[in-house]
Amino acid sequence: MKKVVCILTALLLSAGGLMLSSCQRASGEWHGDRKLIILGIDGMDPQLLTRFMQEGKMPNFARLAQQGSFRQLTTSIPPQSPVAWSNMITGMNAGGHGIFDFIHRDPKTLDLYFSASRVEPPKHAIHLGSWVIPLGGGSADQLRQGQAFWQILDQHHIPNSVFRIPSNFPPVAAKGNTLSGMGTPDLRGTYGTFSFYTDDPTAAAGAVEGGQIIPVQVENSQVTAQLIGPDNTFRKGSPPATEPFTVSVDPMEAVARIAVQDQEFVLREGEWSGWIPVEFQLIPFFGNVKGMCRFYLKQAHPRFQLYVSPINIDPANPALPISTPSSYSRDLAEEIGEFYTQGISEDTKALSDGVLDDKEFLEQSRTVLAEHRAIFDAEFPKFQKGVFFFYFSSLDLNSHMLWRLTDPKHPEFDASAAAQYGTALEDFYQQIDQVLGRVLPKVDERTTLLVLSDHGFAPYYRSFNLNTWLLNNGYITLKAAPSADNNQPFANVDWSHTRAYGLGLNGLYVNQRGREKEGTVQAGAEAAALLREIREKLLALRDPQNGLPVITRVDLASEVYQGPYAREGPDALVGYNRGYRAGWKTILGDFPTEVLEDNTNPWSGDHCMDYTLVPGVLLSNRKIPMEAPALTDMAPTILAEFGIPKAKGMIGESVFQPVRAAR
Amino acid sequence: MPFVLTQPPPAAALGVFLPNSPLAIVIVLSLVVGLLMVLLFGYTSNQKAIKVAKDQLKAHLLAVRLYQDQLPVVLRTYGRIILGTGRYIRLAFMPLLYVIIPITLLIVQVDRYLGSVPMQTAQPFLVTVQTAPDTLNGVSLQLPAEMSISAPAVHVPADNEVVWRVVAQKDGEYDINVLSGGQTYSKTVVVAGDVSRLSPERMRDRFWERIFVSGEPALPDSSPIESIAVTYLPRNINFAWLEWNWIVLFFVLSMVAGFIFKEVLGIEI
């Protein structure tokens, strides 16, 4: 009898379990067959796209534009990639998602930090001699607020994959495969720090923007140096962890053997290595961090010159979270090989610093796109239903660096370089066209295709130093004259006599009482009057070189932002005229002598301007009735494709609705 | 009798019962070795004495629990546990020695197959020749038609080495020739997609080093060449969501197999 009761109980429990699991399946699965494919092409410019289509160089885009729709897409305020992609991801503007610029400041300390994420060591630790024993783990936090569209899709059980989308590091929890994109740091926690080893005595040793020049000596045809890794928070003062490597240069030939840990490889002059895994020891035998880097032997003789890429997070052994599920990056690396994980993969700083030349930068940049295409080629065929998003960075970063080769009016235009590499940007556009060519055959009547860019592009001829202008016009007061030696942001500023300051690429802040550490301007009417006054003066500015207005609009945060974070960013957004942008030094709180100066940096194209002058593109296989679609319409559009109403706080509408609802 | 593998097993011998999967090879090898270890241990050990030693240890452990409130008894029992453990180790030592020696030799041989992966076509690899200092510039490399040099040789005076970067176009087992002082010295290179017997280095007759590193005849002592090495990449085996060195995986799996077989065969370990 007891046996029978046991058997019956077991049967009942099994049946209950089966019913429960089938109920969960019923409520946890989506049975639709709709497909939404989104290609996010950072920096694709409507003017360039139109020209290339007309010239027959982008046949797939031309076909899509002809059979479907091609619209300009209103970008974000300001039109910077982290802000723009956050608009796209959340359907909100910066007031809703809290990303206003690449760089934010803590108003109480005026310390600067990257806007999209924060990687922090453990808060508490025990100090033992030169060692630091952490009590608890560190953290990597994403600072973008608001729900991402794929999180809402997850809630409705719509399958989705999101690859390399910016402003998603560390990736938010997701059911599908996601891989973080722009905003992902290198292993040192920066947007990318290269190393350049040379025995050239004329090279200025030390830190340069985006890298480090490291002097070495060639002795008996050998160079011994250190790879610089992440800060070792287990050591007092957190010095960077280092790993030695040896380069043996052939005494006669332009070739060298490089030995790193237990790996050896040979490079000829002008050759790149593949990805070399490197393990940095933080605590002997216990705490190691894995990364990877690429080597480029720029010159073997007469001067030794070796470039080492930023140490990237190794996707096969990620030291920080870069994918969901966390094992996904490893699976992908196994399938296609290692790939750049740092968000801004193209080493623009190495080109700006003269460490790489145009040819070398292009080689590196083409490798980046080849890797992205390899990921796309591996993942796109797996897509069956739901949402597939893939992001390409190449047009943006190459437009920044190669614009000068296409524009004879640019101060950095070089006719011989233009003759050699003048079509390189066009080639990148054509590669994106090839990607679209792989997508189009998969688009059927159940599929919606969206191809979009976050902003367009414009030349960057002249730099405007906003902080110098504020200083010259009495809005900033210094305790002493600006010093070239002091690289600290806002060094020597007398905050008790300062009323406004510029920070970031478009930000203008009031030194507000109660908010800034030594605020002088009362919030409300006084601050509003000050902003109006500065706006009028800025809009009246003319470039003495050509009489053109330098700034064509200044938007007040109170007028353009909605949402809980609307007051946490800049008080006004400076919109530069086409051809103008904030100078490199002013954006980090420095005071160059000139207010306006020629841009002689290879970084020659830009978009951090008046947002109305640099719209992005939106193409679809379906007709887009909306007159002026914007990035904030994208998340509502994606949700509407699956019958999901837009989430609270989203300010856009589906672009497939004929009339924009009143906001 | 100790199990000694005097001749390296040809790849085909391993392939008789297995597909060319390193994981399958390790699993089968672990099962077989686990069984043989237990049998060998049972055959070479004094099973009766081991059983008595283990029973006594269990009794002493029980005594510690039963008389935990009588300190002199507990202390005396601890002493007996230490003595009993020593007795058990002494009884197990000789049989373990019989087991360890053949397994070490087996691992050395199998490592030639599973320790590294063969070269892949189109994947560059390095050929490193260590030579006498005065002959550094007189060394050259001759390759079969299926291979090519993809960079000039790197002469490293500090290490008395010459390094070539080589690429193979086709799978196969090749002899590459190093020429020095009018003599030719060859070295085998395997380019394959599956498990093959590999020898990363050919060297002069340094006995112990050769046992663990080289699977090729020694270079003549009169040769100006100290060694010829190629860089086979180490092999990792995916098992249970982890990447394993085959020796570690073999150790774990053969231990598990051994404990299972010991129960089945009733052998005291």
Boltz contact constraints between the chains, C-beta under 6 A:
constraints:
  - contact:
      token1: [A, 220]
      token2: [B, 158]
      max_distance: 6.0
  - contact:
      token1: [A, 221]
      token2: [B, 157]
      max_distance: 6.0
  - contact:
      token1: [A, 222]
      token2: [B, 158]
      max_distance: 6.0
  - contact:
      token1: [A, 248]
      token2: [B, 156]
      max_distance: 6.0
  - contact:
      token1: [A, 250]
      token2: [B, 154]
      max_distance: 6.0
  - contact:
      token1: [A, 250]
      token2: [B, 155]
      max_distance: 6.0
  - contact:
      token1: [A, 253]
      token2: [B, 152]
      max_distance: 6.0
  - contact:
      token1: [A, 255]
      token2: [B, 151]
      max_distance: 6.0
  - contact:
      token1: [A, 255]
      token2: [B, 152]
      max_distance: 6.0
  - contact:
      token1: [A, 255]
      token2: [B, 154]
      max_distance: 6.0
  - contact:
      token1: [A, 257]
      token2: [B, 154]
      max_distance: 6.0
  - contact:
      token1: [A, 257]
      token2: [B, 163]
      max_distance: 6.0
  - contact:
      token1: [A, 264]
      token2: [B, 126]
      max_distance: 6.0
  - contact:
      token1: [A, 266]
      token2: [B, 151]
      max_distance: 6.0
  - contact:
      token1: [A, 266]
      token2: [B, 154]
      max_distance: 6.0
  - contact:
      token1: [A, 266]
      token2: [B, 165]
      max_distance: 6.0
  - contact:
      token1: [A, 268]
      token2: [B, 151]
      max_distance: 6.0
